[in-house]
Amino acid sequence: MDDGCSQLNLLLDLETRHEDLLERLDELDKRVAQVLRQCQPARKDVGQTAGTEPASG
């Protein structure tokens, strides 16, 4: 009976840690999306000013 209780506690701990990791990944995903949104306009400007016109020759 003690083994069953111990295994149940381990499973509950694992589930708690799993849920915590999922929440942390969700927050990280939101931060990455925010940074990408902030960088998108800057990347478009860089592409236009970095000499994207074909060279005449």
PDB file of N, CA, C and O in Angstrom, chain B, residues numbered from 101:
ATOM      1  N   MET B 101       0.823  -1.201   0.000  1.00  0.00           N
ATOM      2  CA  MET B 101       0.000   0.000   0.000  1.00  0.00           C
ATOM      3  C   MET B 101       0.864   1.261   0.000  1.00  0.00           C
ATOM      4  O   MET B 101       0.511   2.267  -0.616  1.00  0.00           O
ATOM      5  N   ASP B 102       1.995   1.193   0.696  1.00  0.00           N
ATOM      6  CA  ASP B 102       2.890   2.336   0.745  1.00  0.00           C
ATOM      7  C   ASP B 102       3.474   2.636  -0.632  1.00  0.00           C
ATOM      8  O   ASP B 102       3.657   3.798  -0.996  1.00  0.00           O
ATOM      9  N   ASP B 103       3.767   1.582  -1.397  1.00  0.00           N
ATOM     10  CA  ASP B 103       4.300   1.781  -2.751  1.00  0.00           C
ATOM     11  C   ASP B 103       3.280   2.460  -3.648  1.00  0.00           C
ATOM     12  O   ASP B 103       3.627   3.332  -4.444  1.00  0.00           O
ATOM     13  N   GLY B 104       2.025   2.063  -3.520  1.00  0.00           N
ATOM     14  CA  GLY B 104       0.975   2.679  -4.333  1.00  0.00           C
ATOM     15  C   GLY B 104       0.812   4.149  -4.023  1.00  0.00           C
ATOM     16  O   GLY B 104       0.616   4.962  -4.926  1.00  0.00           O
ATOM     17  N   CYS B 105       0.890   4.490  -2.762  1.00  0.00           N
ATOM     18  CA  CYS B 105       0.774   5.892  -2.342  1.00  0.00           C
ATOM     19  C   CYS B 105       1.986   6.694  -2.836  1.00  0.00           C
ATOM     20  O   CYS B 105       1.849   7.832  -3.285  1.00  0.00           O
ATOM     21  N   SER B 106       3.153   6.089  -2.746  1.00  0.00           N
ATOM     22  CA  SER B 106       4.379   6.742  -3.213  1.00  0.00           C
ATOM     23  C   SER B 106       4.323   6.986  -4.720  1.00  0.00           C
ATOM     24  O   SER B 106       4.706   8.053  -5.199  1.00  0.00           O
ATOM     25  N   GLN B 107       3.848   5.995  -5.455  1.00  0.00           N
ATOM     26  CA  GLN B 107       3.737   6.150  -6.910  1.00  0.00           C
ATOM     27  C   GLN B 107       2.721   7.218  -7.274  1.00  0.00           C
ATOM     28  O   GLN B 107       2.926   7.984  -8.216  1.00  0.00           O
ATOM     29  N   LEU B 108       1.624   7.268  -6.526  1.00  0.00           N
ATOM     30  CA  LEU B 108       0.613   8.287  -6.777  1.00  0.00           C
ATOM     31  C   LEU B 108       1.184   9.678  -6.529  1.00  0.00           C
ATOM     32  O   LEU B 108       0.947  10.602  -7.307  1.00  0.00           O
ATOM     33  N   ASN B 109       1.932   9.821  -5.450  1.00  0.00           N
ATOM     34  CA  ASN B 109       2.555  11.115  -5.156  1.00  0.00           C
ATOM     35  C   ASN B 109       3.551  11.504  -6.240  1.00  0.00           C
ATOM     36  O   ASN B 109       3.617  12.671  -6.626  1.00  0.00           O
ATOM     37  N   LEU B 110       4.320  10.550  -6.733  1.00  0.00           N
ATOM     38  CA  LEU B 110       5.266  10.834  -7.810  1.00  0.00           C
ATOM     39  C   LEU B 110       4.541  11.268  -9.080  1.00  0.00           C
ATOM     40  O   LEU B 110       4.978  12.191  -9.768  1.00  0.00           O
ATOM     41  N   LEU B 111       3.431  10.596  -9.386  1.00  0.00           N
ATOM     42  CA  LEU B 111       2.652  10.966 -10.569  1.00  0.00           C
ATOM     43  C   LEU B 111       2.047  12.354 -10.430  1.00  0.00           C
ATOM     44  O   LEU B 111       2.030  13.128 -11.387  1.00  0.00           O
ATOM     45  N   LEU B 112       1.556  12.663  -9.250  1.00  0.00           N
ATOM     46  CA  LEU B 112       0.985  13.996  -9.022  1.00  0.00           C
ATOM     47  C   LEU B 112       2.058  15.072  -9.127  1.00  0.00           C
ATOM     48  O   LEU B 112       1.814  16.149  -9.672  1.00  0.00           O
ATOM     49  N   ASP B 113       3.249  14.778  -8.602  1.00  0.00           N
ATOM     50  CA  ASP B 113       4.356  15.721  -8.711  1.00  0.00           C
ATOM     51  C   ASP B 113       4.755  15.919 -10.170  1.00  0.00           C
ATOM     52  O   ASP B 113       4.993  17.042 -10.614  1.00  0.00           O
ATOM     53  N   LEU B 114       4.825  14.830 -10.896  1.00  0.00           N
ATOM     54  CA  LEU B 114       5.171  14.901 -12.316  1.00  0.00           C
ATOM     55  C   LEU B 114       4.133  15.707 -13.092  1.00  0.00           C
ATOM     56  O   LEU B 114       4.488  16.509 -13.956  1.00  0.00           O
ATOM     57  N   GLU B 115       2.872  15.502 -12.792  1.00  0.00           N
ATOM     58  CA  GLU B 115       1.814  16.250 -13.475  1.00  0.00           C
ATOM     59  C   GLU B 115       1.899  17.744 -13.156  1.00  0.00           C
ATOM     60  O   GLU B 115       1.704  18.582 -14.036  1.00  0.00           O
ATOM     61  N   THR B 116       2.189  18.068 -11.912  1.00  0.00           N
ATOM     62  CA  THR B 116       2.342  19.470 -11.515  1.00  0.00           C
ATOM     63  C   THR B 116       3.512  20.119 -12.249  1.00  0.00           C
ATOM     64  O   THR B 116       3.397  21.236 -12.756  1.00  0.00           O
ATOM     65  N   ARG B 117       4.633  19.410 -12.301  1.00  0.00           N
ATOM     66  CA  ARG B 117       5.799  19.935 -13.015  1.00  0.00           C
ATOM     67  C   ARG B 117       5.515  20.082 -14.501  1.00  0.00           C
ATOM     68  O   ARG B 117       5.961  21.043 -15.128  1.00  0.00           O
ATOM     69  N   HIS B 118       4.778  19.138 -15.066  1.00  0.00           N
ATOM     70  CA  HIS B 118       4.423  19.188 -16.480  1.00  0.00           C
ATOM     71  C   HIS B 118       3.558  20.413 -16.766  1.00  0.00           C
ATOM     72  O   HIS B 118       3.796  21.130 -17.739  1.00  0.00           O
ATOM     73  N   GLU B 119       2.559  20.653 -15.926  1.00  0.00           N
ATOM     74  CA  GLU B 119       1.697  21.823 -16.102  1.00  0.00           C
ATOM     75  C   GLU B 119       2.500  23.120 -15.975  1.00  0.00           C
ATOM     76  O   GLU B 119       2.268  24.072 -16.721  1.00  0.00           O
ATOM     77  N   ASP B 120       3.431  23.155 -15.041  1.00  0.00           N
ATOM     78  CA  ASP B 120       4.275  24.334 -14.875  1.00  0.00           C
ATOM     79  C   ASP B 120       5.111  24.577 -16.124  1.00  0.00           C
ATOM     80  O   ASP B 120       5.229  25.713 -16.581  1.00  0.00           O
ATOM     81  N   LEU B 121       5.687  23.526 -16.671  1.00  0.00           N
ATOM     82  CA  LEU B 121       6.478  23.676 -17.895  1.00  0.00           C
ATOM     83  C   LEU B 121       5.628  24.153 -19.068  1.00  0.00           C
ATOM     84  O   LEU B 121       6.076  24.978 -19.865  1.00  0.00           O
ATOM     85  N   LEU B 122       4.409  23.642 -19.177  1.00  0.00           N
ATOM     86  CA  LEU B 122       3.525  24.085 -20.253  1.00  0.00           C
ATOM     87  C   LEU B 122       3.202  25.569 -20.122  1.00  0.00           C
ATOM     88  O   LEU B 122       3.163  26.288 -21.120  1.00  0.00           O
ATOM     89  N   GLU B 123       2.973  26.025 -18.901  1.00  0.00           N
ATOM     90  CA  GLU B 123       2.700  27.448 -18.683  1.00  0.00           C
ATOM     91  C   GLU B 123       3.917  28.296 -19.032  1.00  0.00           C
ATOM     92  O   GLU B 123       3.793  29.351 -19.654  1.00  0.00           O
ATOM     93  N   ARG B 124       5.092  27.825 -18.627  1.00  0.00           N
ATOM     94  CA  ARG B 124       6.320  28.564 -18.931  1.00  0.00           C
ATOM     95  C   ARG B 124       6.577  28.612 -20.433  1.00  0.00           C
ATOM     96  O   ARG B 124       7.016  29.638 -20.951  1.00  0.00           O
ATOM     97  N   LEU B 125       6.311  27.519 -21.132  1.00  0.00           N
ATOM     98  CA  LEU B 125       6.479  27.501 -22.584  1.00  0.00           C
ATOM     99  C   LEU B 125       5.503  28.444 -23.264  1.00  0.00           C
ATOM    100  O   LEU B 125       5.852  29.101 -24.245  1.00  0.00           O
ATOM    101  N   ASP B 126       4.280  28.515 -22.750  1.00  0.00           N
ATOM    102  CA  ASP B 126       3.284  29.423 -23.307  1.00  0.00           C
ATOM    103  C   ASP B 126       3.737  30.875 -23.140  1.00  0.00           C
ATOM    104  O   ASP B 126       3.614  31.677 -24.066  1.00  0.00           O
ATOM    105  N   GLU B 127       4.258  31.209 -21.962  1.00  0.00           N
ATOM    106  CA  GLU B 127       4.762  32.556 -21.734  1.00  0.00           C
ATOM    107  C   GLU B 127       5.951  32.863 -22.646  1.00  0.00           C
ATOM    108  O   GLU B 127       6.048  33.962 -23.192  1.00  0.00           O
ATOM    109  N   LEU B 128       6.842  31.905 -22.807  1.00  0.00           N
ATOM    110  CA  LEU B 128       7.985  32.092 -23.696  1.00  0.00           C
ATOM    111  C   LEU B 128       7.537  32.292 -25.134  1.00  0.00           C
ATOM    112  O   LEU B 128       8.085  33.132 -25.847  1.00  0.00           O
ATOM    113  N   ASP B 129       6.549  31.529 -25.561  1.00  0.00           N
ATOM    114  CA  ASP B 129       6.009  31.668 -26.912  1.00  0.00           C
ATOM    115  C   ASP B 129       5.445  33.067 -27.122  1.00  0.00           C
ATOM    116  O   ASP B 129       5.639  33.665 -28.180  1.00  0.00           O
ATOM    117  N   LYS B 130       4.748  33.588 -26.121  1.00  0.00           N
ATOM    118  CA  LYS B 130       4.198  34.946 -26.217  1.00  0.00           C
ATOM    119  C   LYS B 130       5.313  35.974 -26.312  1.00  0.00           C
ATOM    120  O   LYS B 130       5.218  36.926 -27.087  1.00  0.00           O
ATOM    121  N   ARG B 131       6.382  35.786 -25.521  1.00  0.00           N
ATOM    122  CA  ARG B 131       7.504  36.727 -25.574  1.00  0.00           C
ATOM    123  C   ARG B 131       8.195  36.690 -26.930  1.00  0.00           C
ATOM    124  O   ARG B 131       8.556  37.737 -27.467  1.00  0.00           O
ATOM    125  N   VAL B 132       8.382  35.505 -27.486  1.00  0.00           N
ATOM    126  CA  VAL B 132       9.018  35.368 -28.797  1.00  0.00           C
ATOM    127  C   VAL B 132       8.155  36.039 -29.867  1.00  0.00           C
ATOM    128  O   VAL B 132       8.675  36.749 -30.728  1.00  0.00           O
ATOM    129  N   ALA B 133       6.858  35.821 -29.815  1.00  0.00           N
ATOM    130  CA  ALA B 133       5.959  36.440 -30.785  1.00  0.00           C
ATOM    131  C   ALA B 133       6.016  37.960 -30.681  1.00  0.00           C
ATOM    132  O   ALA B 133       5.983  38.653 -31.698  1.00  0.00           O
ATOM    133  N   GLN B 134       6.101  38.483 -29.458  1.00  0.00           N
ATOM    134  CA  GLN B 134       6.186  39.926 -29.267  1.00  0.00           C
ATOM    135  C   GLN B 134       7.480  40.486 -29.863  1.00  0.00           C
ATOM    136  O   GLN B 134       7.464  41.519 -30.532  1.00  0.00           O
ATOM    137  N   VAL B 135       8.587  39.807 -29.623  1.00  0.00           N
ATOM    138  CA  VAL B 135       9.867  40.265 -30.167  1.00  0.00           C
ATOM    139  C   VAL B 135       9.846  40.213 -31.687  1.00  0.00           C
ATOM    140  O   VAL B 135      10.348  41.126 -32.342  1.00  0.00           O
ATOM    141  N   LEU B 136       9.274  39.158 -32.257  1.00  0.00           N
ATOM    142  CA  LEU B 136       9.192  39.058 -33.713  1.00  0.00           C
ATOM    143  C   LEU B 136       8.349  40.183 -34.300  1.00  0.00           C
ATOM    144  O   LEU B 136       8.693  40.742 -35.341  1.00  0.00           O
ATOM    145  N   ARG B 137       7.245  40.516 -33.635  1.00  0.00           N
ATOM    146  CA  ARG B 137       6.405  41.627 -34.114  1.00  0.00           C
ATOM    147  C   ARG B 137       7.179  42.932 -34.068  1.00  0.00           C
ATOM    148  O   ARG B 137       7.055  43.760 -34.969  1.00  0.00           O
ATOM    149  N   GLN B 138       7.979  43.122 -33.019  1.00  0.00           N
ATOM    150  CA  GLN B 138       8.761  44.354 -32.903  1.00  0.00           C
ATOM    151  C   GLN B 138       9.854  44.422 -33.957  1.00  0.00           C
ATOM    152  O   GLN B 138      10.199  45.512 -34.415  1.00  0.00           O
ATOM    153  N   CYS B 139      10.396  43.299 -34.343  1.00  0.00           N
ATOM    154  CA  CYS B 139      11.506  43.275 -35.297  1.00  0.00           C
ATOM    155  C   CYS B 139      11.032  43.324 -36.749  1.00  0.00           C
ATOM    156  O   CYS B 139      11.792  43.755 -37.616  1.00  0.00           O
ATOM    157  N   GLN B 140       9.830  42.906 -37.035  1.00  0.00           N
ATOM    158  CA  GLN B 140       9.350  42.847 -38.412  1.00  0.00           C
ATOM    159  C   GLN B 140       9.443  44.195 -39.134  1.00  0.00           C
ATOM    160  O   GLN B 140       9.981  44.237 -40.240  1.00  0.00           O
ATOM    161  N   PRO B 141       8.945  45.301 -38.562  1.00  0.00           N
ATOM    162  CA  PRO B 141       9.074  46.579 -39.286  1.00  0.00           C
ATOM    163  C   PRO B 141      10.533  46.960 -39.509  1.00  0.00           C
ATOM    164  O   PRO B 141      10.869  47.504 -40.561  1.00  0.00           O
ATOM    165  N   ALA B 142      11.394  46.690 -38.556  1.00  0.00           N
ATOM    166  CA  ALA B 142      12.807  47.022 -38.697  1.00  0.00           C
ATOM    167  C   ALA B 142      13.442  46.195 -39.811  1.00  0.00           C
ATOM    168  O   ALA B 142      14.269  46.710 -40.563  1.00  0.00           O
ATOM    169  N   ARG B 143      13.075  44.949 -39.925  1.00  0.00           N
ATOM    170  CA  ARG B 143      13.635  44.101 -40.974  1.00  0.00           C
ATOM    171  C   ARG B 143      13.192  44.588 -42.342  1.00  0.00           C
ATOM    172  O   ARG B 143      13.983  44.550 -43.285  1.00  0.00           O
ATOM    173  N   LYS B 144      11.956  45.043 -42.482  1.00  0.00           N
ATOM    174  CA  LYS B 144      11.482  45.542 -43.768  1.00  0.00           C
ATOM    175  C   LYS B 144      12.258  46.787 -44.165  1.00  0.00           C
ATOM    176  O   LYS B 144      12.622  46.948 -45.330  1.00  0.00           O
ATOM    177  N   ASP B 145      12.516  47.680 -43.191  1.00  0.00           N
ATOM    178  CA  ASP B 145      13.279  48.890 -43.472  1.00  0.00           C
ATOM    179  C   ASP B 145      14.708  48.553 -43.885  1.00  0.00           C
ATOM    180  O   ASP B 145      15.250  49.181 -44.795  1.00  0.00           O
ATOM    181  N   VAL B 146      15.312  47.591 -43.243  1.00  0.00           N
ATOM    182  CA  VAL B 146      16.685  47.195 -43.556  1.00  0.00           C
ATOM    183  C   VAL B 146      16.748  46.659 -44.984  1.00  0.00           C
ATOM    184  O   VAL B 146      17.687  46.967 -45.717  1.00  0.00           O
ATOM    185  N   GLY B 147      15.782  45.879 -45.376  1.00  0.00           N
ATOM    186  CA  GLY B 147      15.767  45.328 -46.723  1.00  0.00           C
ATOM    187  C   GLY B 147      15.656  46.405 -47.785  1.00  0.00           C
ATOM    188  O   GLY B 147      16.210  46.258 -48.874  1.00  0.00           O
ATOM    189  N   GLN B 148      14.956  47.473 -47.488  1.00  0.00           N
ATOM    190  CA  GLN B 148      14.780  48.541 -48.460  1.00  0.00           C
ATOM    191  C   GLN B 148      16.001  49.441 -48.554  1.00  0.00           C
ATOM    192  O   GLN B 148      16.262  50.021 -49.608  1.00  0.00           O
ATOM    193  N   THR B 149      16.750  49.566 -47.467  1.00  0.00           N
ATOM    194  CA  THR B 149      17.892  50.484 -47.474  1.00  0.00           C
ATOM    195  C   THR B 149      19.221  49.759 -47.685  1.00  0.00           C
ATOM    196  O   THR B 149      20.267  50.405 -47.743  1.00  0.00           O
ATOM    197  N   ALA B 150      19.200  48.459 -47.798  1.00  0.00           N
ATOM    198  CA  ALA B 150      20.453  47.711 -47.891  1.00  0.00           C
ATOM    199  C   ALA B 150      20.887  47.487 -49.328  1.00  0.00           C
ATOM    200  O   ALA B 150      21.666  46.571 -49.592  1.00  0.00           O
ATOM    201  N   GLY B 151      20.412  48.289 -50.260  1.00  0.00           N
ATOM    202  CA  GLY B 151      20.850  48.133 -51.653  1.00  0.00           C
ATOM    203  C   GLY B 151      20.186  46.972 -52.348  1.00  0.00           C
ATOM    204  O   GLY B 151      20.864  46.125 -52.930  1.00  0.00           O
ATOM    205  N   THR B 152      18.889  46.918 -52.297  1.00  0.00           N
ATOM    206  CA  THR B 152      18.181  45.813 -52.925  1.00  0.00           C
ATOM    207  C   THR B 152      17.949  46.062 -54.421  1.00  0.00           C
ATOM    208  O   THR B 152      17.414  45.206 -55.126  1.00  0.00           O
ATOM    209  N   GLU B 153      18.353  47.231 -54.888  1.00  0.00           N
ATOM    210  CA  GLU B 153      18.189  47.523 -56.310  1.00  0.00           C
ATOM    211  C   GLU B 153      19.265  46.788 -57.103  1.00  0.00           C
ATOM    212  O   GLU B 153      20.398  46.667 -56.638  1.00  0.00           O
ATOM    213  N   PRO B 154      18.928  46.299 -58.281  1.00  0.00           N
ATOM    214  CA  PRO B 154      19.928  45.603 -59.088  1.00  0.00           C
ATOM    215  C   PRO B 154      21.027  46.549 -59.553  1.00  0.00           C
ATOM    216  O   PRO B 154      20.770  47.718 -59.843  1.00  0.00           O
ATOM    217  N   ALA B 155      22.232  46.046 -59.622  1.00  0.00           N
ATOM    218  CA  ALA B 155      23.359  46.849 -60.074  1.00  0.00           C
ATOM    219  C   ALA B 155      23.268  47.079 -61.576  1.00  0.00           C
ATOM    220  O   ALA B 155      22.920  46.175 -62.337  1.00  0.00           O
ATOM    221  N   SER B 156      23.586  48.308 -61.994  1.00  0.00           N
ATOM    222  CA  SER B 156      23.555  48.593 -63.439  1.00  0.00           C
ATOM    223  C   SER B 156      24.910  48.213 -64.026  1.00  0.00           C
ATOM    224  O   SER B 156      25.952  48.405 -63.400  1.00  0.00           O
ATOM    225  N   GLY B 157      24.875  47.688 -65.199  1.00  0.00           N
ATOM    226  CA  GLY B 157      26.165  47.280 -65.741  1.00  0.00           C
ATOM    227  C   GLY B 157      26.118  47.163 -67.157  1.00  0.00           C
ATOM    228  O   GLY B 157      27.124  46.826 -67.782  1.00  0.00           O
TER     229      GLY B 157
END
